[in-house]
């Protein structure tokens, strides 16, 4: 599996499965967490968890590619500036 696929799976697939699985599993529940229906608590919990998944996907799979592209772009810009001088 490529890094792009792993990144997409972690950034999109995991939160999607978490939210959808929670909806399916908890939709009929009458339980509450601090007075909030458990389904709403589950969905609110996935807001920061989704951000965490995005962060991990960036750190684990995407950062190196981005930094390499930035270095190449910076070198090309420096070369253009050097040609103009």
Residue pairs with C-beta under 8 A, 6 or more apart in sequence:
1 9
3 61
3 62
3 65
4 61
6 57
6 60
6 61
7 57
7 58
7 60
7 61
7 62
8 57
10 53
10 56
10 57
10 60
10 61
11 53
11 54
11 57
14 53
15 46
15 49
15 50
15 53
18 46
18 49
19 43
19 46
22 39
22 42
22 43
22 46
23 39
23 43
26 38
26 39
26 42
27 39
29 37
29 38
29 39
30 37
31 37
31 38
32 38
32 41
33 41
34 41
36 44
